[in-house]
Amino acid sequence: MGDKIYVTNQHTHQLLTLAIDGTVISTFTDIDLKGPRGVHVTPRGQVLVCGDKSNALIQVDNEGKKKLATLATKKDGVNDPRSVLYSSSTDTVIMGFSTNDSIMVFKVTYSAEK
């Protein structure tokens, strides 16, 4: 870990993955990632990105090449997300929103790996 930099571009709806020297490794777009704002890498290396315009939280592989899951959407109460953080001390994902200056906290549960 620590060998990549993730940058969002809200105008082109992209997540860029850069090498430490600034070289572009990959450019990612997805229907659930419109107007990306916040990006966070968990201690396990999971990349979380919130889409401001798509009202969604997604997980992307650590190469920044493909979506692994849509974790939350407008149906779950996601509206205008601006930031995301995973807290390992509480096993929660915390999202910050521009509307109502509010946050949402999701409890993380892990399934057994096969």
Secondary structure, 3 states (H helix, E strand, C coil): CCCEEEEEECCCCEEEEEECCCCEEEEECCCCCCCEEEEEECCCCCEEEEECCCCEEEEECCCCCCEEEEEECHHHCCCCEEEEEEECCCCEEEEEECHHHCEEEEECCCCCCC
